[in-house]
Amino acid sequence: MDLILHIILLIGGLVILWKCAELLVTGAVGLAQILGVSSLVVGLTVVAMGTSAPEVAASIAGVLRKAGGGDIALGNVFGSNIANLALVGGLTALIRPLRVQRKTLFREIPVMILVALLLWPLLRNSNISRPESIILLAVFAGLIVLMVYAARRESRQPGLQSESFEPDAKQETRSPQKDIMFILIGLAGLALGAKMAVEGAVFIGIEIGLSERVIALTVIAFGTSLPELVTCVVAAIKGHHDISVGNLVGSNIFNTLLVTGAAGVVRPFDVTPRLAGGVDYWIMVIVSAAFAGAIIIGKQVIGRLCGSLMVCMYIGYIIYLLLT
C-alpha cells in the first residue's frame, strides 16, 4: 500500500512540475520583455536560481544528517550537474534542437567549466570546510554582480538582445506584477512538485536497497533536476531557446557554488574519497566539456544526434553506478 501511495505521489509531483514550469516560462519571457533584457539573462539568473532551490534544500538536509550526509550533499551536486547537461540538455535537444548564442559558448559555458574545476583543490582532503564554503559563496556573489551588470548594460543596448520580441498593444500595456506572480507561483509549484517526486522516488530507492551514494547521485539528483527538465522542455517547445540554455548553464553554476557553499556554511562536511575527486567528479567535468563540444560541433546548435548521444551518456553513467 505504501508503495502505491508513493507512486501516486511521484506522478502527482510530475504533473505539478509540468504545469508550473509553463507558468514560470511565461512569466520569465514576459519579464524579459518588460525589462528590455534578453531571455538568456533571465534564464541565467531568475529561472536558474529558482530551479536550483531543490538542490539547495536537499544538500542542506543531507549535511544535517549524522552519517553519510556529506556524500548526499556533494553527490546531489555532482549528480544534478550531470543530469542537467546530459539528460535534461539531451532530452530537450531531442524534442527541439537548441540554438546557443556565440557569447554564451565563449562566456557563460567556460565559467561553468571553470567553476566545476574550482572544486578539485577544495576536495583533495575529502572535506569542505566553512572557510572554503565562504569562498564558494563569495565567487557566487561576484558572478551575480557581473550578471546584473551585464543585464543593465544589455538593457541600454537593445541590439544586444538575443531573442527579439514582437511587441503588440497587449505587451506594451502589460503589467510586470502578472509576470512576477507567474514566476513566483511557478517556482513554488516546482519546489512542491519536486519534493513530492523526490519523496516518492527515494522511498522506492530505499525499498530496493540502494546505497546513500547511489541514491544521492541518481534518485535525489534526478528528482532535484526535474524543475530544470520540465522548464527546459516547456521553453524549447515554446521556442525560447535562451531560457533553456540559460537555465541549464546557470543551474550548474549555482549548484556548484551556491549549493555546495550553503551546505558547507550550515555544517562543514566530510565526503568519502571515492566521491571526492573520484570518477563521479570527473564525469561531471567531462560532461560539461562534452556539452561545450556538442555546441561547437553543431555550429552553435545542439541537434538531435548530439542530444541522443548525451542521453546515452547519462544512461551509461546510471548503469555504471548500479553495477558498482
Residue, then its C-alpha position, 0 to 999 in steps of 0.5 A: m500500500d505504501l508503495i502505491l501511495h508513493i507512486i501516486l505521489l511521484i506522478g502527482g509531483l510530475v504533473i505539478l512540475w509540468k504545469c508550473a514550469e509553463l507558468l514560470v516560462t511565461g512569466a520569465v519571457g514576459l519579464a524579459q520583455i518588460l525589462g528590455v533584457s534578453s531571455l538568456v539573462v533571465g534564464l541565467t539568473v531568475v529561472a536558474m536560481g529558482t530551479s536550483a532551490p531543490e538542490v539547495a534544500a536537499s544538500i542542506a538536509g543531507v549535511l544535517r544528517k549524522a552519517g553519510g550526509g556529506d556524500i548526499a550533499l556533494g553527490n546531489v551536486f555532482g549528480s544534478n550537474i550531470a543530469n542537467l547537461a546530459l539528460v535534461g540538455g539531451l532530452t530537450a535537444l531531442i524534442r527541439p534542437l537548441r540554438v546557443q548564442r556565440k557569447t554564451l559558448f565563449r562566456e557563460i559555458p567556460v565559467m561553468i567549466l571553470v567553476a566545476l574545476l574550482l572544486w578539485p583543490l577544495l576536495r583533495n582532503s575529502n572535506i569542505s570546510r566553512p572557510e572554503s564554503i565562504i569562498l564558494l559563496a563569495v565567487f557566487a556573489g561576484l558572478i551575480v554582480l557581473m550578471v546584473y551588470a551585464a543585464r543593465r548594460e544589455s538593457r541600454q543596448p537593445g541590439l544586444q538582445s538575443e531573442s527579439f520580441e514582437p511587441d503588440a498593444k497587449q505587451e506594451t500595456r502589460s503589467p510586470q506584477k502578472d509576470i512576477m506572480f507567474i514566476l513566483i507561483g511557478l517556482a513554488g509549484l516546482a519546489l512542491g512538485a519536486k519534493m513530492a517526486v523526490e519523496g516518492a522516488v527515494f522511498i522506492g530507492i530505499e525499498i530496493g536497497l540502494s546505497e546513500r551514494v547511489i541514491a544521492l547521485t541518481v534518485i535525489a539528483f534526478g528528482t532535484s533536476l526535474p524543475e530544470l527538465v520540465t522548464c527546459v522542455v516547456a521553453a524549447i517547445k515554446g521556442h525560447h531557446d535562451i531560457s533553456v540554455g540559460n537555465l541549464v548553464g546557470s543551474n550548474i553554476f549555482n549548484t556548484l557554488l551556491v549549493t555546495g557553499a550553503a551546505g558547507v556554511v550550515r555544517p562543514f562536511d566530510v565526503t568519502p574519497r571515492l566521491a571526492g575527486g573520484v570518477d563521479y567528479w570527473i564525469m561531471v567535468i567531462v560532461s560539461a566539456a562534452f556539452a561545450g563540444a556538442i555546441i561547437i560541433g553543431k555550429q552553435v546548435i545542439g541537434r538531435l544526434c548530439g542530444s541522443l548521444m548525451v542521453c546515452m551518456y547519462i544512461g551509461y553513467i546510471i548503469y555504471l553506478l548500479l553495477t558498482 
